[in-house]
Amino acid sequence: MPDKRQLKIISWNVNGLRAVMNKDFTKTVRDLDADILLLQETKLREDQRTDEMIALPPYESFWSYSTLKKGYSGVAAYSKLSPLKVTTSFERPEFDGEGRVIRLDYDAFTLFNVYFPNGQMSDERLKYKLDFYDWLLDHAGTLRNQGKSLIITGDFNTAHNEIDLKNPGPNSKYSGFLRIERDVLDRMADDGYVDTFRHFYPDTVKYSWWSYRFNARKNNTGWRIDYFFATRDLIDKGMVKDAFIDNGVQGSDHCPVGLIFEI
């Protein structure tokens, strides 16, 4: 039997890749030492990428961009493993145009890197966010029906339960902690998606995002809105070994979150 290998998969909303490149990003990447690094909110058009961003040895890089607005949204993936297939267009122009999803297919699993919409701007954007959730989960469900094992990660822009944010009461009337948004994460759990951090650390209070205002990060007034969800079969097979939140990494209003996975 061949030796098993552990993979470190990390997700990080960088809130602007150009900005974080000026904050020792390449050194941070080396220190993180991920096998697969997934970024959200790159805020780049294709022609704004530098050679340093594209060619970051030993990684291959894959990109999705917003074609509707400049300096908005966008996701990227850096992988030491060559995926079997990379998908950035899903034949849904209303979602594809914001550059929010990269799907990477590997032998043992299919990985989604997702920057979920923020619903705070207006009722229309909240509806867009909920429609996006529904579409993505329908798409993921189709793949599961084909026998695929899934990992869905990224910035979900929703805190699931009261343990996942500092001030749940005052925020219960705002997008990001509305019952209708939290219900989506409940539905994911009911459908066999496991919040990997909570699986290993059910009672740990740890956050992944802090407002830039009011010294929120210094005071640890945060939210846990960045997740790794894995389908139950990956948990049951013992392939998901650990999950973590790396609060020590600076450079963005989010910190990296990660998964230790065995293949």
N, C-alpha and C positions, 0 to 999 in steps of 0.2 A: 504494500500500500504506500503511495507517495506521501511524503511529509506534508503536513498541513501548514498553511501560511497565514499569518495574521496581517490584516490590512487596517490601516488607520485612515478613516474617512472623516474629513473636516468640512464644515459649512460655516461661512462667515459673510455677513452683510457688511461690506466695506464702506458703504455710503460714499461712493465716488472713488474709483480705482486711481484716477490721476492724483487725487488728494493723498491717498494712502501710499502711493509710490514715493511721495516726499517724506514719508514717516517710517523709513526703514522697512518697507514692505518686503523686499527680497530677503532681507535678513530674517524677518518674521517667518516667512515661508520656509526658509531653511530650518529655523528653530522648531517650527510646528512639525516638520518632517512627515507630512501626510503622504499616503499613497495616492489618494484622490482628494483634491482641494476644490471646493465648490464655492463660488462667490455670487453674491447678489448685490443689486443696486450698483453696478459698475458705472452707470451714467455715461456710456460711451457710444458713439457711432463707430462703424467699422473703420473709417479713415482716421479716427483719433487714437487708435491703438499704436503704441510704440513697439519697436523691435524687442525691447526689454520685457514688455508685457506679453508679447506673443511667444517668444522663445525664452522659456524659463526652464532650462535643463534641471532635471531629467524628465520634464513633463511635456506631453502633448497638450495643446490648449484648444478649447472649443468654445464658441461664442454665440450668443443671441442678443440682438440689439433692438431697441425701440426705433421704429421707423416713423412714429407719429410725432414725437417730441424730441428735441435736443436735450442732452444732459439729463436723461430720465431713464429710470428702470435699468434693464439689462442684466444678464447673468453670464457667468463664465465657468468653465470647468477645466481644471488641470489634472491630468491623470498620468501616472507612471505605467498603468496597464492600458494596452490598446483596446478600446471597446470594440465589440462586434459591429455596433451600429450607433450612430448619433443622430438624434432627431431634434430639430429646432422649429419646424413648421408642422402644425397639426390641423391645417385646413380649417382653422377658425380665425378669420382675419381680425375679429374684434379683440381676440386675445393674442394672436401672433404678433400684431402690430406693436405691442408694448414690450416684447422681448423678455418674457417672464419665465420661460421654461426651457431647460435642456434635459432631454432624456438620453441616458447612456445605457446601452444593453451590454452586459457582460455574461459570461457563461453561467455563473451561479445566481445572478440577480439582475433586475432592471432598476436603475437608479434615476430618480427624478430630482433635479435641482430647480427649486421654485422660489420666485419672489412673489408672494401673494399680494394682491392689492391692499392698499390702505383705504378704509371706508370713512375716514373722518371728514373729508372735504364736503360731502353733500350726500343727500339721500340717493342721488343717482350713482355716486361712487360706491356707496354701501351696497346697492343692488348689483352693481358690476362685480364687487368683491364676492358676494354670495353666489352669483351666476358662475363666476370663475371657479369657486370651490366645487360647485355641482358638476361643471364640465370636467374638471380634472379628475374628480373621483369617479365619474362615469367612465372616463378614458382608462383610468387605472383598473376599474372593475372589469372592463373588457379584457385587459391583459391578464388579470388574475383568472378569468374564465378560460383563458388559453393555457393556463398552467404556470404562469410566470410568478416568481417571487419578487416582491417589490420593496424598495426603500424609498421613502419620500422625505426629502429634507429641504430646509431653507427657512426663510423668514415668513412665518405664517401670519404675522400681524394680528394675532389673537392670543391672549392669555387664556388658558383652558379653565383653570380652577383658582379659587381664592389664594391658594398657596403660591400661585405663579405670578403674583404681583404684590407690591408693597401695600397699596391702598385700594383694595377691591371695592369697598363701599362707595366712595366718591366716584370711582371710574365705571360703575355698573351701568351708567346712562350714556356712556360714550363708546363709539366704535373702537374695537380692540378688546372690549370686555362685555359686549352686549350678549344677552342670553341667546339671541338668534345666531350669533357667530360661534359662541361656545357650543351650541347644539351640534354644529358641524363636526367639531372635534369629538363630541360624544358619539356621534354617528360613526365616525372613523373607528373609535374604540369598539363599538358594537359590531362593526363589520370586520373585525379581526386585524386592525392595525394597532400595533403596540407602540406607545410612547416610550422609547427605549430608556430615556433618562429616568422617568418615573418607575419603569420596570425594575431598575436596579436601586433607585434611591427614592422610595415612595414618600418619604417625609422630609427630604432635604430642601431647604429654602435657598435657592440660587437663581440668579437672574442672568439674562443675556442681552438686555437692552436698557439703556438709561437715557433720559432726556438730557440734552445739552444745557438745559436751564436748571436753576435752583441748586447747583452743586449735587445733582441727582446721583452721579456715579460715586462721588466722594462719600455721600451719605447712604449709598446703596439703596436708593429709592428707585427700584427697577421693576422690570417685567421679564418674564420668561416667555418669549414669543418665537424663539428659534428652536426647531425640533428635528429629531430623527424619528420617523415612524417606520416600522418594519412590519411586514405581514407576519402573522402568527407562526407560520410554518418555519420561518427563519429562526424564531425564538425557540420553537420546539425542537428543532434540529441541533440546537446549541451553537449555532453559527454566530450569534450576536453575543459577544463576550463582555462588553462594558460600554458605557456611555459617559460623556463628561462635558462640562462647561468650563472653558478656560478664561476665568475672569481676569487673569493677569495680563492678557494681551490688550494693548492699547491701539490707538490709531483710528478708531471708529466709535460711533455711539453704540454699536453692538460688539460683542466679543465672540470668538469662535466657539462652536459646539462640535462635539465629535462622537464617533462611534468606532469601537474596536470590533472587527469582523473577521471571522476565520473561514478560509476556503481550503 
